[in-house]
Structures are given as C-alpha cells and as structure tokens.
Amino acid sequence: MPESSAVVRTPHASRYLQQLCKHWSHKFETEFDATRARIVLPLGETRLSADAETLTIVLAAEDAARLPDFRDVVVRHVERFAFRETLRFEWSS
C-alpha cells in the first residue's frame, strides 16, 4: 500500500487530531485518543500522532495515484481547525 507522510509543527497537535477524528467519526470508522488516531476513509487510511510540538500524519492508499487527492482532503480539513495559525505540510512518500 503506497504511503505518504507529513510532520507538521504546531503546539496544538492533540487538539487538531481530536477535532479531525470527531468531525469524521460521524461518517467513517475512527479510533483515537489524545495522542494517536486511525481513520478509515474511502481514499485510504489515515494514521495520526501528536506530541507537544508536532502532528504526524501518515496516509496509506490502495493506489499511489490517489495520494495527491488524499493529501489535499486531509490538509483542507486540518487547516479548517487551525485557522488561527498557518501550518506547513511537507509531504514525503
């Protein structure tokens, strides 16, 4: 399964992880606590981890061609919760 990951520097990582999971838990299979999460979306699986300074996002898709769209969906949603700060997503495959 092709993967892509990003480490995003923010002191609000746990808050964003939990907000994203709560938002998607109404539609998708979601497991989370304050520092770890797993969300199963139609585009693939999202795994997140949070510490005091960073939010780590790992995306796994069935098809590598779907990863750019998958990244865009996740970024748009996290940025919506982080409207008070500018986040920098640096993706690696």
N, C-alpha and C positions, 0 to 999 in steps of 0.2 A: 504494500500500500504506500504510495508516494506521500511524503510528509513535507511540511514547511513549518518553520518556527520563527518566533519573534520574541525578543526580550524588550519590554517597554519600561522605561524608568518612570516611576511615579510613587509618591508616598501614599497613594490611595488604592493600591493594587487590590487589597482584600475587598474593599468596598465595590470596586468595579467588577471583580469576579462574581461577587454575590448578586449584584444588580443584574448582570447579564444572565446568570442562571435563573434567577426569579422571573425575569422577563420571558425567557424561553421555556420555562418549566410548564407553562400552560399548553404548549404545543408539542414539545419534544421530550424525549427521555433525558432526564437530568439528575445528576448526583453531585452534591457539593457540600463543603463546609467552609470555614473562613479562609483556608489556605490552598485547597485543592478542589478541582471540579472536572466533570466529564459531561459533555453534551453531545447527543447524537442527533445530527441534523440531516436533511436529505442530501446535502453536499458531502457529508462525511462526519467524522468525529472530531470534536474539539476537546483538548485537554488543557487546563489552565492551572497555574500555581502562582501563589502570591507570597511575597515576603515584605519586609519593611520598606524596601526600595524599588522592587521590580514586580511586574506582572509578566509571566512567561506564558506564551500561547503556542500550542503545538496543534497543527491541523493535519489530519490524515484523510485522504480522499481515495476513492476507488480508482480514479483516473487522474493522472497528472494534469491533463488539460482543464480540469475543474478547479485546480488550486487557485488561479488568479481570482475567479469569481468568489470562491470560498473566503479568501483573504479579504476581499472588498466587503463582503457581508459582515464579517466579524469586526473589521475596523470601523465601519459605519456605526455599528451598534455600540461598541466600546466608546467611541468618540461622542456619541449622544449622551452617555452617562458622564463623560469627562469634559463637559462643555466649559468648565471653568479653567481648564488648562489645555495646553497644546501638547499632545502626545506624539512621540516619534516611533513609528513601527519600522524596524529594519528586518525584513524577512530573509531567511536563508532556507535553502532546500536541503 
